[in-house]
Amino acid sequence: MSSLIHTLSLTELKLYLVFTYTLVWYFLYNAFGFVAQNKAQQLKIITAFFYCLVPTTLSILLFRGTLNGEVNLSSAHIHFLLVIVSFYSFSTIEEFRIKSNYNWALIIHHIAFGLVILKFAISADIPSTWLWIVAVQFSSIFVSLRSILKSYPKLYKRFNTVLEEADFWTFLLVRMLFQTFMMLSAIYDMYLVDEYRYVLIAAFFLSMLLNIIWFNQIVAKKIKRNKKTFDKGLTISVL
């Protein structure tokens, strides 16, 4: 393997790592088979595992770098980006492979945003602060956990309201406000210097649109839940 690495260019090496990390995700995916009822449940578990581990750890790394005044990408940053791209590749493949009704919003997000992240990783000429655009995906932890708990009715009934509320506020603050601000800042910077700016800007705006669509779904569920709670309380008070 060492002789192969020496013969690869830096870009080729990063693509090779994406392929390798994708295989690692498949290994972990199959390893979760002993706690899952089926492939769909395995995909939900590995997705929650990804959001709990990778974006969260990247956020901690970026926060420490911010405190130390670091603005340049490190090798650790690059590896995190490649791991995320590999997960998007794995997740998209499995979405097509095991499901009959596809989550097209998620697939489009993975493809568009995955290409942006891959470009960041290959060029490695962006400030590390831009990686907050990627790291804020830890906000998807709550919706992933809710998706898993649907297979366990008692736990779902017990924790769904808390997770739904956490999902709403985290998505609002982290994705709708902070991530949008960071993407607009990145658009302004790359418009001046980046030769691929139009493609990247289009991908960012697509991500913003998907955030709006997803947040609208979250709000609709919250309104429906609050109405149901209000109607229940009203019924009890009448009785």
Contacts in CASP RR format, 6 or more apart in sequence:
PFRMAT RR
TARGET T0000
AUTHOR 0000-0000-0000
METHOD contacts of the structure
MODEL  1
MSSLIHTLSLTELKLYLVFTYTLVWYFLYNAFGFVAQNKAQQLKIITAFF
YCLVPTTLSILLFRGTLNGEVNLSSAHIHFLLVIVSFYSFSTIEEFRIKS
NYNWALIIHHIAFGLVILKFAISADIPSTWLWIVAVQFSSIFVSLRSILK
SYPKLYKRFNTVLEEADFWTFLLVRMLFQTFMMLSAIYDMYLVDEYRYVL
IAAFFLSMLLNIIWFNQIVAKKIKRNKKTFDKGLTISVL
5 13 0 8 1.000
5 16 0 8 1.000
8 16 0 8 1.000
11 122 0 8 1.000
14 78 0 8 1.000
14 82 0 8 1.000
14 121 0 8 1.000
14 122 0 8 1.000
17 79 0 8 1.000
17 82 0 8 1.000
17 86 0 8 1.000
18 82 0 8 1.000
18 85 0 8 1.000
18 86 0 8 1.000
18 89 0 8 1.000
18 118 0 8 1.000
19 86 0 8 1.000
20 86 0 8 1.000
21 82 0 8 1.000
21 83 0 8 1.000
21 85 0 8 1.000
21 86 0 8 1.000
21 87 0 8 1.000
22 86 0 8 1.000
22 87 0 8 1.000
22 89 0 8 1.000
22 90 0 8 1.000
24 86 0 8 1.000
25 46 0 8 1.000
25 50 0 8 1.000
25 86 0 8 1.000
25 87 0 8 1.000
25 90 0 8 1.000
26 90 0 8 1.000
28 46 0 8 1.000
28 49 0 8 1.000
29 42 0 8 1.000
29 43 0 8 1.000
29 46 0 8 1.000
29 90 0 8 1.000
29 94 0 8 1.000
30 42 0 8 1.000
32 42 0 8 1.000
32 45 0 8 1.000
32 46 0 8 1.000
32 49 0 8 1.000
33 42 0 8 1.000
35 45 0 8 1.000
36 42 0 8 1.000
36 44 0 8 1.000
36 45 0 8 1.000
37 151 0 8 1.000
39 94 0 8 1.000
39 98 0 8 1.000
40 98 0 8 1.000
40 99 0 8 1.000
41 148 0 8 1.000
41 151 0 8 1.000
43 91 0 8 1.000
43 94 0 8 1.000
43 95 0 8 1.000
43 98 0 8 1.000
44 144 0 8 1.000
44 147 0 8 1.000
44 148 0 8 1.000
45 148 0 8 1.000
47 91 0 8 1.000
47 144 0 8 1.000
47 147 0 8 1.000
48 141 0 8 1.000
48 144 0 8 1.000
48 145 0 8 1.000
48 147 0 8 1.000
48 148 0 8 1.000
50 87 0 8 1.000
51 137 0 8 1.000
51 138 0 8 1.000
51 140 0 8 1.000
51 141 0 8 1.000
51 144 0 8 1.000
52 138 0 8 1.000
52 141 0 8 1.000
52 144 0 8 1.000
54 80 0 8 1.000
54 83 0 8 1.000
54 84 0 8 1.000
54 87 0 8 1.000
55 84 0 8 1.000
55 134 0 8 1.000
55 135 0 8 1.000
55 136 0 8 1.000
55 137 0 8 1.000
55 138 0 8 1.000
55 140 0 8 1.000
56 138 0 8 1.000
56 141 0 8 1.000
57 80 0 8 1.000
58 77 0 8 1.000
58 80 0 8 1.000
58 131 0 8 1.000
58 134 0 8 1.000
58 135 0 8 1.000
59 132 0 8 1.000
59 135 0 8 1.000
59 136 0 8 1.000
59 138 0 8 1.000
61 76 0 8 1.000
61 77 0 8 1.000
61 80 0 8 1.000
62 128 0 8 1.000
62 129 0 8 1.000
62 131 0 8 1.000
62 132 0 8 1.000
62 135 0 8 1.000
65 128 0 8 1.000
66 129 0 8 1.000
70 128 0 8 1.000
71 127 0 8 1.000
71 128 0 8 1.000
71 129 0 8 1.000
72 127 0 8 1.000
72 128 0 8 1.000
73 124 0 8 1.000
73 126 0 8 1.000
73 127 0 8 1.000
73 128 0 8 1.000
73 131 0 8 1.000
74 128 0 8 1.000
77 128 0 8 1.000
77 131 0 8 1.000
78 121 0 8 1.000
78 124 0 8 1.000
80 131 0 8 1.000
80 134 0 8 1.000
81 117 0 8 1.000
81 118 0 8 1.000
81 120 0 8 1.000
81 121 0 8 1.000
81 131 0 8 1.000
81 134 0 8 1.000
82 118 0 8 1.000
82 121 0 8 1.000
84 114 0 8 1.000
84 117 0 8 1.000
84 134 0 8 1.000
85 114 0 8 1.000
85 117 0 8 1.000
85 118 0 8 1.000
85 121 0 8 1.000
88 110 0 8 1.000
88 111 0 8 1.000
88 113 0 8 1.000
88 114 0 8 1.000
88 117 0 8 1.000
89 110 0 8 1.000
91 106 0 8 1.000
91 110 0 8 1.000
92 107 0 8 1.000
92 110 0 8 1.000
92 111 0 8 1.000
95 102 0 8 1.000
95 103 0 8 1.000
95 106 0 8 1.000
95 107 0 8 1.000
96 102 0 8 1.000
96 107 0 8 1.000
105 210 0 8 1.000
105 213 0 8 1.000
105 214 0 8 1.000
108 206 0 8 1.000
108 210 0 8 1.000
109 206 0 8 1.000
109 207 0 8 1.000
109 210 0 8 1.000
112 203 0 8 1.000
112 206 0 8 1.000
112 207 0 8 1.000
113 203 0 8 1.000
113 207 0 8 1.000
115 199 0 8 1.000
115 203 0 8 1.000
116 200 0 8 1.000
116 203 0 8 1.000
116 204 0 8 1.000
117 134 0 8 1.000
119 196 0 8 1.000
119 200 0 8 1.000
120 126 0 8 1.000
120 130 0 8 1.000
120 131 0 8 1.000
120 134 0 8 1.000
126 186 0 8 1.000
129 182 0 8 1.000
130 182 0 8 1.000
130 186 0 8 1.000
132 178 0 8 1.000
132 179 0 8 1.000
132 182 0 8 1.000
133 179 0 8 1.000
133 182 0 8 1.000
133 183 0 8 1.000
133 186 0 8 1.000
136 174 0 8 1.000
136 175 0 8 1.000
136 178 0 8 1.000
136 179 0 8 1.000
136 182 0 8 1.000
138 174 0 8 1.000
139 167 0 8 1.000
139 170 0 8 1.000
139 171 0 8 1.000
139 174 0 8 1.000
139 175 0 8 1.000
142 163 0 8 1.000
142 164 0 8 1.000
142 166 0 8 1.000
142 167 0 8 1.000
142 170 0 8 1.000
143 163 0 8 1.000
143 167 0 8 1.000
145 159 0 8 1.000
145 163 0 8 1.000
146 156 0 8 1.000
146 160 0 8 1.000
146 163 0 8 1.000
146 164 0 8 1.000
146 167 0 8 1.000
149 155 0 8 1.000
149 156 0 8 1.000
149 159 0 8 1.000
149 160 0 8 1.000
149 163 0 8 1.000
150 156 0 8 1.000
161 225 0 8 1.000
164 218 0 8 1.000
164 221 0 8 1.000
164 222 0 8 1.000
164 225 0 8 1.000
165 222 0 8 1.000
167 218 0 8 1.000
168 218 0 8 1.000
168 219 0 8 1.000
168 222 0 8 1.000
171 211 0 8 1.000
171 214 0 8 1.000
171 215 0 8 1.000
171 218 0 8 1.000
172 215 0 8 1.000
175 211 0 8 1.000
175 214 0 8 1.000
175 215 0 8 1.000
176 211 0 8 1.000
176 212 0 8 1.000
176 215 0 8 1.000
179 211 0 8 1.000
180 208 0 8 1.000
180 211 0 8 1.000
183 204 0 8 1.000
183 207 0 8 1.000
183 208 0 8 1.000
186 200 0 8 1.000
186 204 0 8 1.000
187 197 0 8 1.000
187 200 0 8 1.000
187 201 0 8 1.000
187 204 0 8 1.000
190 197 0 8 1.000
190 200 0 8 1.000
190 201 0 8 1.000
191 197 0 8 1.000
191 201 0 8 1.000
194 200 0 8 1.000
END
